[in-house]
Amino acid sequence: MTLFSRRAFAAAVLAPLLLVGCGGPGDHGSGAAQDHRSTVANSPRTSGDSSGPAHTAHALRHSAPVRLRIPAIGVDTPVMRLGLAADGSVQVPPITADDQAGWYGHSPTPGQVGPSVILGHATVGAYGDGVFRDLARLHQGERIVTRLENGSEAEFTVSAVRTVAKAAFPTDTVYGDVDRPELRLITCGGPRTGDGYRDNVIVFATLSSTMSSTSP
């Protein structure tokens, strides 16, 4: 495993708790991710699997993501950096009216070799819908664009969307080592359970094109 993926894997043992803040008491979000029919019948690529775009773009250098766009579901959000909470679980973005996505800083940056992980809420308490409220509506082949701190852009193509029980979160598939630049988007989904959601929605995507900061 690479340095990044070893750190991510070690931190991911509590991965089912990633987005416990989604759908708390007083939440007024509609949450399209609650619908199980939104799950795409695709299996995510595991290490060594050759699925995904036939021609993968060249990897980029390390540069933190600052913006995320998903045109198919109307997402255009700043991206904050996330680390680990005091209990060792992965941090999540704060519950605020100005909801935004967060990049897990112990994973590769988007466009680097390995699984870059970006988290977002489906709902944000009394504030309503979260930035990833429609994540489960994504389909294979749709685009995800990340803008990086150095001005570069990394564009990814969705290869799979899965809704999985938090109790059976596929830690190795999400955080495990891969040999090309990939992206994971994670939010809450499935039915409500009183103080949150039962499931996680996970989008798997592969780098399809890049634009460097020196491009005209």
Secondary structure, DSSP 4 states (H G I P E B T S, - for coil): --HHHHHHHHHGGGGGGTTTTTT-TT-----GGG-GGG--S-PPPPTT---S-SSPPPPPPP--EEEEEEGGGTEEEEEEEE-B-TTSSBP-----SS--EEEETTSPPTTSSEEEEEE--SB-GGG-B-TTTTGGG--TT-EEEEEETTS-EEEEEEEEEEEEEGGG--HHHHHS--SSEEEEEEEEEEEE-SSSEEEEEEEEEEEEEEE-TT--
